[in-house]
Amino acid sequence: MIFLAKVAEVPDGERKLVQVNGVSVALFHHEGRFYALNNACPHRQGPLIRGTLEQTAEGGRCFIRCPMHGWRFDLATGDSHGRPGNATVYPLIRQDDELYITL
Ligand code: FES
C-alpha cells in the first residue's frame, strides 16, 4: 500500500497528478468519490489528467474522455467500451484523511 495524497489536497471536483514509484497516477475527486487511474491513455499515452469528465445517466457512472483523440473510459473500471485497450485503474484505500493505492 502506497501513500497517494491527503484527502484535503483534492477537493471535490478537483484532480491531481501524483508520481508513485515512477508511475503517473491521475487522481480524481468527483461527487464524493475518489478514482485513481494510470495517467497514460492506452491509445497513445494521452494525459488523462487533462481529460473531460462526463456524467451519464447510465447508473450514475462517470467517464473521463481523453484530450488527445476522445476515447472514453469508465472512471471506476477503466472500461473503454469496445476500444482496443482499457485504462488502468488502481484500487484506492482511504484511511482517515489519507488515500493509498496498490500498483
Ligand atoms: S491518446 Fe487517448 S485517445 Fe488517443
Boltz pocket constraint, residues with backbone or C-beta under 6 A from the ligand:
constraints:
  - pocket:
      binder: B
      contacts: [[A, 41], [A, 42], [A, 43], [A, 44], [A, 45], [A, 46], [A, 66], [A, 67], [A, 68], [A, 69], [A, 70], [A, 71]]
      max_distance: 6.0
